[in-house]
Amino acid sequence: MNLEDWRRAKEVFDAAWELEPRARKSYLAAACRGEESVRAEVRVRYRHVAAPATITPLENDRALIVFDEPQRAITPGQASVFYRGDEVIGGGWIVRSV
């Protein structure tokens, strides 16, 4: 991610953070339309250390998460949480591990 991409991502996420939680999803969908992917730290389990990954939106409110380094024991049904520093910026349930 270059500096301009980082500035844009920060702007979008800061604006989303200021919204009511129920309004964030539609705002992010509109603000990120056409974006291919975003970088974040992703934590899979409670004790898992967040690891850098690329998150690519897919159809039907799904996302593809590709970690920079392989991660152990990722299993369907676990939660994945996306962080920017200490802030939660997204997440979901793991459906499939490849």
Secondary structure, DSSP 8 states (H G I E B T S, - for coil): --HHHHHHHHHHHHHHHHS-HHHHHHHHHHHTTT---EEEEEE-STTS--EEEEEEEETTTEEEEEESS--S---TT-EEEEEETTEEEEEEE-----
